[in-house]
Amino acid sequence: MADASFIAATRDSYDALASGYLDRFDPARDPRKRPLDRALFAAFAELVRAGGNGPVADVGCGTGWLTDVLHRLGLDAFGIDLSPGMVAQARLAYPELRFEVGSMLALDLADGVLGGLVASYSIIHVPWELRPEVFAEFHRVLAPGGQVMLGFQVGDEHRHRDEAWGTPVCLDWYRQRPDEVAELLRGAGFELTGMIVRAPEAGEQTPHGHVLAAKPSAGPGAGGRGMTGPVLSC
């Protein structure tokens, strides 16, 4: 289990930033307005429906905007975030949806209950060495045929911030290599569906990556196929 100080520092930092969080971002960088990001969300929703259409957890949901996107795409989506302050903001913004406080390292979910799980720019705060633990937890809560989609900044850097927008914080960022993330997912029992890397857009410092994978369906021949999905670069 992760060091409690890392979890507490991340939670407390986002609690401190929660009020007015979305107001600090440039609307032009909203993923909902980007064609490629919209296509990825729609493709994920289609994969979830093909896999059985169970509930979908937006893990590290923040203010809940992606939970709402998935809901509008017809999924039974709900949000989970480490920060009670962020969960409070999400509940205010989307009162018709469900949001819970929780950690991706120990999800308060039974085995095999989800049809899908999204972690969009939330694994970036998890120390690299804890990713196998996180991905094993994702695998545990997904049903056979369940889908996972991860989003992150691409790179090798570990960065730390003590301040954000004039607010004291204690936050670490860990950039990711798509091939490495894919291999760790395979090690957790997933089959790779695909990887997409897009070039940085205005205001971004790095390429951005998404990796999609599935928990093998139950039945003869399931698992162990070592599928290699398509790799697209933009």
C-alpha positions as CSV (number, residue, x, y, z in Angstrom):
1,M,0.0,0.0,0.0
2,A,1.2,3.5,-0.8
3,D,2.9,5.8,1.7
4,A,0.0,7.6,3.5
5,S,2.0,10.9,3.3
6,F,1.9,10.8,-0.6
7,I,-1.9,10.2,-0.6
8,A,-2.6,12.9,2.1
9,A,-0.4,15.5,0.3
10,T,-2.2,15.0,-3.0
11,R,-5.6,15.1,-1.4
12,D,-4.9,18.2,0.7
13,S,-3.4,20.0,-2.3
14,Y,-6.5,19.5,-4.5
15,D,-8.7,20.4,-1.6
16,A,-6.9,23.7,-1.4
17,L,-7.3,24.2,-5.2
18,A,-10.9,23.0,-5.5
19,S,-12.8,26.2,-5.2
20,G,-12.7,28.0,-8.6
21,Y,-10.5,25.2,-10.1
22,L,-12.1,25.3,-13.6
23,D,-12.1,29.1,-13.8
24,R,-8.3,29.1,-13.9
25,F,-8.1,27.1,-17.2
26,D,-8.1,28.5,-20.7
27,P,-11.4,27.4,-22.3
28,A,-9.6,26.8,-25.6
29,R,-7.8,23.9,-23.9
30,D,-11.0,22.1,-22.9
31,P,-10.8,18.5,-24.1
32,R,-14.5,18.5,-24.8
33,K,-13.8,21.0,-27.7
34,R,-11.0,18.9,-29.3
35,P,-12.0,16.6,-32.1
36,L,-9.5,13.8,-31.3
37,D,-10.4,13.8,-27.6
38,R,-14.1,13.7,-28.4
39,A,-13.5,10.8,-30.7
40,L,-11.6,8.9,-28.0
41,F,-14.4,9.4,-25.5
42,A,-16.9,8.1,-28.0
43,A,-14.8,5.1,-29.0
44,F,-14.4,4.2,-25.3
45,A,-18.1,4.4,-24.8
46,E,-18.7,2.1,-27.8
47,L,-16.1,-0.4,-26.5
48,V,-17.9,-0.4,-23.1
49,R,-21.2,-1.1,-24.7
50,A,-19.7,-3.9,-26.8
51,G,-18.1,-5.4,-23.6
52,G,-21.4,-5.6,-21.7
53,N,-22.3,-1.9,-20.8
54,G,-21.7,-2.1,-17.1
55,P,-21.2,0.9,-14.9
56,V,-18.2,3.1,-15.6
57,A,-15.9,4.8,-13.0
58,D,-14.2,8.0,-13.8
59,V,-11.3,7.6,-11.3
60,G,-9.7,10.9,-10.4
61,C,-12.7,12.7,-11.7
62,G,-11.9,16.1,-10.3
63,T,-14.7,18.5,-11.0
64,G,-16.6,15.8,-12.9
65,W,-16.6,17.2,-16.5
66,L,-15.5,13.8,-18.0
67,T,-18.1,11.9,-15.9
68,D,-20.7,14.1,-17.5
69,V,-19.3,13.5,-21.0
70,L,-19.5,9.8,-20.5
71,H,-23.0,10.1,-19.1
72,R,-24.1,12.0,-22.2
73,L,-22.6,9.3,-24.3
74,G,-25.1,6.9,-22.7
75,L,-22.9,5.2,-20.1
76,D,-23.8,4.6,-16.5
77,A,-21.0,6.8,-15.3
78,F,-20.0,7.9,-11.8
79,G,-16.9,9.7,-10.4
80,I,-14.4,8.9,-7.8
81,D,-11.8,11.4,-6.5
82,L,-9.3,11.5,-3.6
83,S,-10.2,15.1,-2.8
84,P,-13.4,15.8,-0.9
85,G,-13.2,19.3,-2.1
86,M,-13.1,18.3,-5.7
87,V,-16.0,15.8,-5.1
88,A,-18.0,18.7,-3.6
89,Q,-17.4,20.8,-6.7
90,A,-18.4,17.9,-9.0
91,R,-21.7,17.4,-7.0
92,L,-22.5,21.1,-7.4
93,A,-21.8,21.2,-11.1
94,Y,-23.6,17.9,-11.9
95,P,-26.1,17.2,-9.2
96,E,-27.8,14.5,-11.3
97,L,-24.6,12.3,-11.2
98,R,-23.0,10.3,-8.5
99,F,-19.6,11.2,-7.1
100,E,-17.6,9.5,-4.3
101,V,-14.4,10.1,-2.3
102,G,-11.9,7.3,-2.8
103,S,-8.4,6.3,-3.7
104,M,-7.4,4.5,-6.9
105,L,-5.1,2.4,-4.8
106,A,-8.0,0.9,-2.8
107,L,-11.3,1.4,-4.6
108,D,-14.4,0.8,-2.5
109,L,-15.9,-1.5,-5.1
110,A,-16.6,-5.2,-5.3
111,D,-14.6,-7.4,-7.7
112,G,-15.8,-7.4,-11.3
113,V,-18.5,-4.8,-11.0
114,L,-17.5,-2.3,-13.7
115,G,-17.9,-2.3,-17.4
116,G,-15.3,0.5,-17.8
117,L,-12.8,2.6,-16.0
118,V,-11.3,5.9,-17.0
119,A,-8.3,7.5,-15.4
120,S,-7.8,10.8,-17.3
121,Y,-4.6,12.6,-16.1
122,S,-5.0,11.1,-12.6
123,I,-2.3,8.4,-12.7
124,I,0.2,11.3,-13.2
125,H,0.2,11.9,-9.4
126,V,1.0,8.2,-8.6
127,P,4.7,7.4,-8.1
128,W,6.0,5.2,-11.0
129,E,6.8,2.3,-8.7
130,L,3.1,2.1,-7.6
131,R,1.6,1.8,-11.0
132,P,1.5,-2.1,-10.9
133,E,-0.6,-1.8,-7.7
134,V,-2.9,0.7,-9.3
135,F,-3.4,-1.4,-12.5
136,A,-4.0,-4.5,-10.4
137,E,-6.7,-2.7,-8.6
138,F,-8.3,-1.5,-11.9
139,H,-8.2,-5.1,-13.1
140,R,-9.9,-6.3,-9.9
141,V,-12.9,-4.1,-10.2
142,L,-13.5,-4.6,-13.9
143,A,-15.8,-7.3,-15.2
144,P,-14.5,-9.7,-17.9
145,G,-14.7,-7.7,-21.1
146,G,-14.4,-4.4,-19.1
147,Q,-12.5,-1.5,-20.7
148,V,-9.9,0.9,-19.2
149,M,-8.7,4.1,-20.8
150,L,-5.7,6.1,-19.3
151,G,-4.7,9.6,-20.3
152,F,-1.4,11.3,-19.4
153,Q,1.4,13.6,-20.5
154,V,4.2,11.8,-22.3
155,G,7.7,11.9,-21.0
156,D,10.2,10.7,-18.4
157,E,10.2,13.6,-16.0
158,H,9.2,13.8,-12.3
159,R,8.2,17.3,-11.2
160,H,7.2,18.8,-7.9
161,R,5.3,21.9,-7.1
162,D,5.0,23.8,-3.8
163,E,2.7,26.4,-5.2
164,A,-0.1,26.7,-7.8
165,W,-2.0,29.9,-8.6
166,G,-0.7,31.5,-5.4
167,T,-1.9,28.5,-3.2
168,P,0.6,26.4,-1.3
169,V,0.5,22.8,-2.4
170,C,2.6,19.7,-2.3
171,L,2.1,17.9,-5.6
172,D,4.2,15.6,-7.7
173,W,3.7,14.9,-11.4
174,Y,5.0,11.8,-13.1
175,R,5.0,11.8,-16.9
176,Q,4.5,8.4,-18.7
177,R,5.9,6.5,-21.6
178,P,3.0,4.8,-23.5
179,D,4.9,1.6,-24.3
180,E,5.8,1.3,-20.6
181,V,2.2,1.9,-19.5
182,A,1.0,-0.7,-22.0
183,E,3.5,-3.3,-20.7
184,L,2.4,-2.7,-17.1
185,L,-1.2,-3.1,-18.1
186,R,-0.3,-6.4,-19.7
187,G,1.5,-7.4,-16.6
188,A,-1.7,-6.7,-14.6
189,G,-3.7,-9.0,-16.9
190,F,-5.1,-6.7,-19.5
191,E,-5.1,-7.0,-23.3
192,L,-4.0,-3.9,-25.1
193,T,-6.5,-2.3,-27.5
194,G,-4.5,0.7,-28.7
195,M,-2.2,3.6,-28.0
196,I,-2.6,7.2,-29.3
197,V,0.0,9.9,-29.0
198,R,-0.8,13.4,-30.2
199,A,1.4,16.4,-30.6
200,P,1.3,19.2,-27.9
201,E,-1.2,21.9,-28.6
202,A,-1.1,25.6,-27.7
203,G,0.0,26.0,-24.1
204,E,1.1,22.4,-23.7
205,Q,4.7,21.4,-23.0
206,T,4.6,17.7,-24.0
207,P,2.8,15.2,-26.3
208,H,-0.2,13.7,-24.7
209,G,-0.9,9.9,-24.7
210,H,-3.9,7.6,-24.2
211,V,-3.7,3.8,-23.7
212,L,-6.8,1.7,-24.0
213,A,-7.0,-1.9,-22.8
214,A,-9.5,-4.6,-21.8
215,K,-9.8,-7.2,-19.2
216,P,-10.1,-10.5,-21.1
217,S,-13.5,-11.9,-21.5
218,A,-14.3,-15.2,-19.7
219,G,-14.5,-18.3,-21.8
220,P,-12.4,-20.6,-23.9
221,G,-9.3,-18.9,-25.2
222,A,-9.7,-15.8,-23.1
223,G,-6.5,-14.2,-21.9
224,G,-2.9,-14.8,-22.7
225,R,-3.3,-13.8,-26.4
226,G,-0.8,-10.9,-26.0
227,M,-2.8,-8.7,-28.3
228,T,-1.0,-5.7,-29.7
229,G,-3.3,-2.9,-30.6
230,P,-2.8,-0.1,-33.2
231,V,-0.5,2.7,-32.4
232,L,-1.4,6.1,-33.9
233,S,0.7,9.3,-33.8
234,C,-0.6,12.8,-34.4
